[in-house]
Each structure stands twice: as C-alpha cells, then as structure tokens.
Amino acid sequence: MEDPNHTYRTLHFLVKHGNLLAAAIGIGVLLLGPVIWLVNGSSWAVPICIAASAFLYVILRSYVELVRVIVDMLLPK
C-alpha cells in the first residue's frame, strides 16, 4: 500500500505551510497598491488593494482550515 503522505502532497503542504502562504499572498496584494500608485498615479489602487488583501487573506485562511479538517477526518493516518 502506498504511503498517504506521498499521495496527497498538496494537501499536506497546505496543512503545514497554509498560514504562511495566506499571509504572504495577502501582504503581496497589499504591497501591490502603492506600486500601482507610484507607476500609474492611480490613487484608487491603494484602497482597492487594501480591501482585496483583507478579503484574500480571510478566504485563503478559511480554505486552509477546510483542508485541515479534511486531512484530519478523511485521510488515513
């Protein structure tokens, strides 16, 4: 029988590094706003990127929590 840790690598990666990944993506989108503002002079980019960053962080964290529930309850140990 194949080792379940090698079968579901992506799920185990998300369980282990999901919080850091969600924070990195949220910070990346947050930093994108001032960059767009400096490059294009579009002042609308900063508040939109702030809102998008918060939204993405919450969505990604909830996705990581769902993956953790799936791994804990459904995958063989």
MDAnalysis code that builds the backbone (N, CA, C; Angstrom):
import MDAnalysis as mda
import numpy as np

u = mda.Universe.empty(231, n_residues=77, atom_resindex=np.repeat(np.arange(77), 3), trajectory=True)
u.add_TopologyAttr("name", ["N", "CA", "C"] * 77)
u.add_TopologyAttr("resid", np.arange(1, 78))
u.add_TopologyAttr("resname", ["MET", "GLU", "ASP", "PRO", "ASN", "HIS", "THR", "TYR", "ARG", "THR", "LEU", "HIS", "PHE", "LEU", "VAL", "LYS", "HIS", "GLY", "ASN", "LEU", "LEU", "ALA", "ALA", "ALA", "ILE", "GLY", "ILE", "GLY", "VAL", "LEU", "LEU", "LEU", "GLY", "PRO", "VAL", "ILE", "TRP", "LEU", "VAL", "ASN", "GLY", "SER", "SER", "TRP", "ALA", "VAL", "PRO", "ILE", "CYS", "ILE", "ALA", "ALA", "SER", "ALA", "PHE", "LEU", "TYR", "VAL", "ILE", "LEU", "ARG", "SER", "TYR", "VAL", "GLU", "LEU", "VAL", "ARG", "VAL", "ILE", "VAL", "ASP", "MET", "LEU", "LEU", "PRO", "LYS"])
u.atoms.positions = np.array([
    [0.847, -1.189, 0.000],
    [0.000, 0.000, 0.000],
    [0.885, 1.243, 0.000],
    [0.454, 2.249, -0.732],
    [1.233, 3.467, -0.880],
    [1.065, 4.362, 0.350],
    [2.133, 5.054, 0.705],
    [2.127, 5.952, 1.852],
    [1.190, 7.140, 1.563],
    [0.204, 7.425, 2.428],
    [-0.735, 8.520, 2.160],
    [-0.066, 9.890, 2.148],
    [1.064, 10.031, 2.822],
    [1.748, 11.321, 2.807],
    [2.312, 11.638, 1.431],
    [2.645, 10.615, 0.657],
    [3.146, 10.846, -0.686],
    [2.019, 10.961, -1.696],
    [0.856, 10.472, -1.382],
    [-0.271, 10.534, -2.299],
    [-0.895, 11.928, -2.320],
    [-1.008, 12.559, -1.193],
    [-1.677, 13.858, -1.088],
    [-0.666, 14.933, -0.688],
    [0.298, 15.149, -1.515],
    [1.374, 16.096, -1.190],
    [0.866, 17.527, -1.065],
    [-0.033, 17.933, -1.949],
    [-0.527, 19.304, -1.923],
    [-1.326, 19.578, -0.648],
    [-2.144, 18.623, -0.249],
    [-2.916, 18.806, 0.991],
    [-1.996, 18.911, 2.195],
    [-0.991, 18.069, 2.249],
    [-0.067, 18.121, 3.384],
    [0.791, 19.392, 3.348],
    [1.100, 19.869, 2.151],
    [1.815, 21.143, 2.041],
    [0.957, 22.280, 2.585],
    [-0.335, 22.292, 2.235],
    [-1.223, 23.343, 2.727],
    [-1.436, 23.265, 4.235],
    [-1.494, 22.058, 4.771],
    [-1.638, 21.913, 6.219],
    [-0.407, 22.480, 6.929],
    [0.757, 22.207, 6.376],
    [1.998, 22.619, 7.025],
    [2.305, 24.107, 6.823],
    [2.091, 24.619, 5.613],
    [2.516, 25.980, 5.281],
    [1.361, 26.909, 4.919],
    [0.142, 26.526, 5.184],
    [-1.015, 27.301, 4.754],
    [-1.111, 28.684, 5.357],
    [-0.838, 28.822, 6.651],
    [-0.924, 30.135, 7.291],
    [0.092, 31.107, 6.710],
    [1.310, 30.620, 6.518],
    [2.359, 31.463, 5.953],
    [2.040, 31.839, 4.511],
    [1.515, 30.898, 3.761],
    [1.158, 31.160, 2.371],
    [0.041, 32.193, 2.267],
    [-0.968, 32.081, 3.103],
    [-2.072, 33.053, 3.102],
    [-1.575, 34.448, 3.474],
    [-0.710, 34.526, 4.464],
    [-0.166, 35.823, 4.870],
    [0.721, 36.415, 3.773],
    [1.526, 35.596, 3.121],
    [2.404, 36.091, 2.058],
    [1.604, 36.616, 0.873],
    [0.548, 35.920, 0.500],
    [-0.288, 36.388, -0.612],
    [-1.013, 37.674, -0.222],
    [-1.518, 37.737, 1.000],
    [-2.187, 38.956, 1.464],
    [-1.255, 40.151, 1.493],
    [-0.040, 39.963, 1.981],
    [0.938, 41.054, 2.014],
    [1.369, 41.438, 0.604],
    [1.498, 40.448, -0.273],
    [1.862, 40.744, -1.655],
    [0.830, 41.620, -2.351],
    [-0.435, 41.308, -2.155],
    [-1.504, 42.132, -2.750],
    [-1.545, 43.504, -2.079],
    [-1.287, 43.546, -0.782],
    [-1.263, 44.820, -0.074],
    [-0.158, 45.733, -0.597],
    [0.993, 45.165, -0.889],
    [2.114, 45.954, -1.406],
    [1.940, 46.322, -2.877],
    [1.052, 45.653, -3.555],
    [0.810, 45.942, -4.962],
    [0.127, 47.301, -5.144],
    [-0.682, 47.719, -4.188],
    [-1.389, 49.003, -4.279],
    [-0.463, 50.202, -4.398],
    [0.482, 50.381, -3.484],
    [1.412, 51.514, -3.622],
    [2.290, 51.429, -4.881],
    [2.604, 50.215, -5.312],
    [3.400, 50.075, -6.535],
    [2.606, 50.574, -7.738],
    [1.335, 50.180, -7.831],
    [0.486, 50.661, -8.929],
    [0.313, 52.169, -8.840],
    [0.179, 52.681, -7.623],
    [0.024, 54.117, -7.433],
    [1.272, 54.865, -7.900],
    [2.454, 54.343, -7.575],
    [3.689, 55.008, -7.984],
    [3.922, 54.910, -9.488],
    [3.574, 53.789, -10.079],
    [3.818, 53.599, -11.509],
    [2.813, 54.367, -12.358],
    [1.534, 54.262, -12.036],
    [0.487, 54.862, -12.868],
    [-0.087, 56.155, -12.312],
    [0.113, 56.415, -11.041],
    [-0.508, 57.583, -10.429],
    [-1.977, 57.388, -10.135],
    [-2.411, 56.143, -10.095],
    [-3.819, 55.830, -9.843],
    [-4.051, 55.697, -8.343],
    [-4.699, 56.696, -7.780],
    [-4.902, 56.685, -6.329],
    [-5.942, 55.657, -5.897],
    [-6.773, 55.173, -6.805],
    [-7.788, 54.174, -6.482],
    [-7.171, 52.814, -6.182],
    [-5.944, 52.578, -6.602],
    [-5.323, 51.261, -6.453],
    [-5.049, 50.922, -4.987],
    [-4.713, 51.912, -4.186],
    [-4.358, 51.642, -2.786],
    [-5.557, 51.122, -1.990],
    [-6.707, 51.806, -1.986],
    [-7.830, 51.253, -1.203],
    [-8.361, 49.933, -1.757],
    [-8.327, 49.775, -3.076],
    [-8.786, 48.510, -3.654],
    [-7.857, 47.377, -3.247],
    [-6.561, 47.616, -3.253],
    [-5.617, 46.567, -2.852],
    [-5.699, 46.270, -1.360],
    [-6.016, 47.261, -0.558],
    [-6.204, 47.011, 0.871],
    [-7.411, 46.104, 1.088],
    [-8.511, 46.418, 0.421],
    [-9.714, 45.594, 0.552],
    [-9.489, 44.193, -0.019],
    [-8.846, 44.109, -1.176],
    [-8.579, 42.809, -1.791],
    [-7.637, 41.974, -0.938],
    [-6.675, 42.623, -0.315],
    [-5.735, 41.916, 0.549],
    [-6.441, 41.300, 1.753],
    [-7.297, 42.074, 2.387],
    [-8.040, 41.556, 3.540],
    [-8.964, 40.419, 3.128],
    [-9.659, 40.603, 2.008],
    [-10.574, 39.577, 1.518],
    [-9.825, 38.292, 1.169],
    [-8.731, 38.408, 0.441],
    [-7.956, 37.223, 0.071],
    [-7.394, 36.506, 1.291],
    [-6.925, 37.254, 2.269],
    [-6.376, 36.635, 3.471],
    [-7.445, 35.812, 4.194],
    [-8.629, 36.374, 4.345],
    [-9.715, 35.658, 5.027],
    [-10.128, 34.425, 4.235],
    [-10.275, 34.561, 2.925],
    [-10.676, 33.436, 2.088],
    [-9.614, 32.338, 2.114],
    [-8.358, 32.712, 1.988],
    [-7.291, 31.703, 1.988],
    [-7.154, 31.013, 3.341],
    [-7.305, 31.770, 4.425],
    [-7.248, 31.145, 5.751],
    [-8.397, 30.165, 5.951],
    [-9.587, 30.520, 5.471],
    [-10.714, 29.594, 5.607],
    [-10.490, 28.352, 4.749],
    [-9.892, 28.512, 3.583],
    [-9.578, 27.363, 2.739],
    [-8.571, 26.445, 3.430],
    [-7.573, 27.010, 4.053],
    [-6.583, 26.212, 4.783],
    [-7.247, 25.462, 5.933],
    [-8.163, 26.108, 6.630],
    [-8.876, 25.437, 7.720],
    [-9.722, 24.277, 7.193],
    [-10.372, 24.472, 6.049],
    [-11.144, 23.379, 5.456],
    [-10.246, 22.215, 5.049],
    [-9.104, 22.513, 4.500],
    [-8.166, 21.452, 4.131],
    [-7.692, 20.711, 5.379],
    [-7.456, 21.430, 6.457],
    [-7.037, 20.771, 7.706],
    [-8.123, 19.839, 8.234],
    [-9.371, 20.257, 8.147],
    [-10.474, 19.394, 8.582],
    [-10.534, 18.148, 7.711],
    [-10.391, 18.324, 6.412],
    [-10.422, 17.182, 5.502],
    [-9.288, 16.223, 5.804],
    [-8.105, 16.742, 5.987],
    [-6.951, 15.887, 6.264],
    [-7.117, 15.151, 7.593],
    [-7.591, 15.873, 8.609],
    [-7.746, 15.243, 9.932],
    [-8.832, 14.171, 9.948],
    [-9.914, 14.401, 9.222],
    [-11.050, 13.496, 9.341],
    [-11.101, 12.413, 8.264],
    [-10.647, 12.718, 7.062],
    [-10.897, 11.790, 5.968],
    [-9.685, 11.011, 5.467],
    [-8.504, 11.559, 5.638],
    [-7.336, 10.846, 5.125],
    [-6.848, 9.813, 6.129],
    [-6.393, 8.698, 5.618],
    [-5.860, 7.671, 6.530],
    [-4.550, 8.146, 7.141],
    [-4.332, 7.720, 8.346],
    [-3.104, 8.127, 9.053],
    [-2.055, 7.048, 8.974],
])
